[in-house]
Amino acid sequence: MTGLDCDELVELVTSYLEGRLDRDTERRFNEHLAACDGCDRYLDQFRQTISVLGDDGRRRLAAVSWPFPRACCCWCNDPARS
């Protein structure tokens, strides 16, 4: 199984925070976070937003498709890796 790219990580953030990822996907998620400052910041911002909004905010955030700013992306957005 290959690592996650930033787009895949963004799609999995809510499941990750709710502990609903299988072991392999969670491992790949964490490996990507360790290598990607942009996604690490994205997850931190997501956690902060949930903290401010509370449980109701968490439910509303889960229903929203969050665009990920590609400009702050990491190694997986590097053309040399393609």
GIVENQUI-V459859 format. One line per field, one symbol per residue. ss: DSSP state (H for helix, E for strand, C for the rest). Layout:
BEGIN
ss: ???
END
This chain:
BEGIN
ss: CCCCCHHHHHHHHHHHHCCCCCHHHHHHHHHHHHHCHHHHHHHHHHHHHHHHHHHHHHHHHHCCCCCCCHHHCCHHHCHHHC
END
